Amino acid sequence: MAELDTSSGGGKKGGKVRSKKASTRVDLTAMVDLAFLLITFFMLTTTLSKPKAMDVIMPDKDEKTHDQEAMAASRSMTILLGSNNKLEWFIGEPGKSQPTTEGYGKDGLRKTLIEKGKEIQASTGKFMFVLIKPSDKSNYKNLVDVLDEMKITNVTSYAIVDILPSEIDLLKRDGNY
């Protein structure tokens, strides 16, 4: 609250007559209380963003498992992550089929995963297995984009594995490394 101080500063009784100077003082206690109430209100009513995470099951490096299933190359799709947000994919073994360069998104990888998944399902009666192989030139966003596409297209059988030198040569040959 504002107060007006009308006391004279001197205390002398004689001499020149000066006009009295009024000094003002503003009490900010109520404004500080209001500020803290508003801060508390906004802190309690805002919602914090929750981190979005995808569960990826990774094998234990120490555990030696020998009960691996043999899988036909005709139902496995390999995705090679290259540089400049490009990827290459092929069905089967690396030397036997020509890799196709593609981009990410609904008209690129997503469309291919849906089409090839349906083709493999129709021809073999089993689901497609996808091998994701990031190269040194790919970035983390590319891997996350591929994992998102796996989730969107309902591909449940996929693995993130190391890229082979012959597959790096394929990326170099096509200018994606």
C-alpha positions in Angstrom: 0.0 0.0 0.0 1.2 3.5 -0.7 1.9 5.8 2.2 2.7 9.4 2.2 5.5 10.6 4.5 4.8 14.2 5.6 7.4 14.5 8.3 9.7 17.4 8.0 13.3 16.4 7.6 15.1 19.2 9.4 13.7 19.9 12.8 14.8 23.5 12.8 12.3 26.1 14.0 13.6 29.1 12.2 15.3 30.2 9.0 13.9 29.9 5.6 10.6 28.5 5.0 10.9 25.6 2.6 8.1 23.7 1.1 7.6 20.3 2.6 8.7 17.4 0.3 6.4 14.5 0.4 8.2 11.1 -0.1 6.2 8.1 -1.3 6.8 4.5 -0.3 5.1 1.6 -2.0 4.5 -1.6 0.0 5.1 -4.6 -2.4 4.2 -7.4 0.0 0.8 -8.0 -1.6 2.3 -8.1 -5.1 5.0 -10.6 -4.1 2.3 -12.8 -2.5 0.3 -12.7 -5.6 3.3 -13.6 -7.8 4.1 -16.6 -5.7 0.4 -17.7 -5.8 0.5 -17.4 -9.6 3.8 -19.3 -9.9 2.4 -22.1 -7.7 -0.9 -22.2 -9.7 0.9 -22.5 -13.1 3.3 -25.1 -11.8 0.6 -27.3 -10.5 -1.7 -26.9 -13.5 0.7 -27.4 -16.4 1.3 -30.9 -17.8 4.9 -31.9 -18.4 5.6 -33.7 -21.6 6.2 -37.4 -21.1 9.1 -38.9 -23.0 8.1 -41.2 -25.8 10.1 -44.4 -25.8 9.9 -47.6 -27.8 10.9 -50.9 -26.2 13.6 -52.6 -28.1 14.7 -56.1 -26.8 18.4 -56.5 -27.2 20.2 -59.9 -26.7 22.6 -60.4 -23.9 26.2 -60.2 -25.2 27.5 -62.7 -22.6 24.9 -65.3 -23.1 25.8 -67.8 -25.9 22.6 -69.1 -27.5 22.8 -71.8 -30.1 19.1 -72.4 -30.5 18.7 -70.1 -33.5 16.2 -70.9 -36.2 17.2 -71.2 -39.8 15.3 -68.7 -41.9 14.9 -68.7 -45.7 16.6 -65.9 -47.4 13.5 -65.4 -49.5 11.5 -64.1 -46.6 14.2 -61.8 -45.1 14.5 -58.1 -46.1 17.7 -56.3 -45.4 17.7 -52.5 -44.9 21.1 -50.7 -45.2 21.1 -47.2 -43.7 23.4 -44.9 -45.7 24.3 -41.2 -45.7 22.1 -38.3 -46.8 19.0 -39.8 -45.4 19.0 -42.6 -48.0 18.6 -46.3 -47.5 19.0 -49.4 -49.6 17.0 -52.5 -49.3 17.0 -56.0 -50.9 15.2 -59.3 -50.4 17.4 -62.3 -49.9 21.2 -62.4 -50.0 23.3 -59.4 -50.9 24.9 -60.6 -54.1 21.9 -62.3 -55.6 19.4 -59.4 -55.7 19.8 -55.8 -56.8 19.4 -53.3 -53.9 16.9 -50.5 -54.3 17.7 -47.0 -53.0 14.8 -45.4 -51.2 13.9 -42.6 -48.8 12.1 -42.6 -45.5 8.4 -41.8 -45.0 5.0 -43.0 -46.2 5.9 -43.0 -49.9 9.3 -44.6 -49.4 10.1 -47.3 -46.8 6.6 -47.6 -45.4 5.1 -48.4 -48.9 7.9 -50.9 -49.6 7.4 -52.7 -46.2 3.7 -53.1 -46.7 4.0 -54.3 -50.3 6.9 -56.7 -49.7 5.3 -58.0 -46.5 2.2 -58.9 -48.4 4.1 -60.5 -51.2 6.2 -62.7 -48.8 3.1 -63.6 -46.8 1.3 -64.7 -49.9 4.2 -66.7 -51.4 5.5 -68.4 -48.3 2.7 -68.2 -45.8 5.0 -66.8 -43.2 5.8 -63.3 -42.1 8.7 -61.2 -43.3 11.8 -60.8 -41.2 13.7 -57.5 -41.5 17.4 -57.0 -40.8 18.3 -53.3 -40.1 22.0 -52.5 -40.7 23.1 -49.0 -39.9 26.4 -47.8 -41.5 28.9 -45.4 -40.0 27.5 -42.6 -42.2 23.9 -43.0 -41.1 22.7 -41.0 -38.1 20.6 -41.8 -35.1 17.5 -40.2 -36.6 17.6 -42.7 -39.5 17.6 -45.6 -37.1 14.7 -44.2 -35.2 12.8 -43.5 -38.4 13.2 -47.1 -39.5 12.1 -48.4 -36.1 9.0 -46.1 -36.3 8.2 -47.6 -39.7 8.5 -51.1 -38.2 5.9 -50.1 -35.6 3.6 -48.4 -38.1 3.6 -51.3 -40.6 3.2 -53.9 -37.8 6.5 -55.7 -38.7 7.1 -57.7 -35.5 10.2 -59.6 -36.6 13.2 -57.4 -37.0 16.7 -57.2 -35.8 19.4 -54.5 -35.6 22.7 -56.1 -36.7 26.2 -55.1 -37.8 26.7 -54.2 -41.5 29.0 -56.4 -43.5 31.9 -55.0 -45.6 30.2 -56.3 -48.8 27.1 -54.3 -47.9 29.2 -51.2 -47.3 30.6 -51.8 -50.8 27.0 -51.8 -52.1 26.3 -48.5 -50.5 29.6 -47.0 -51.9 28.8 -48.3 -55.4 25.4 -46.5 -55.4 26.7 -43.3 -53.8 24.9 -43.8 -50.5 28.0 -44.1 -48.2 
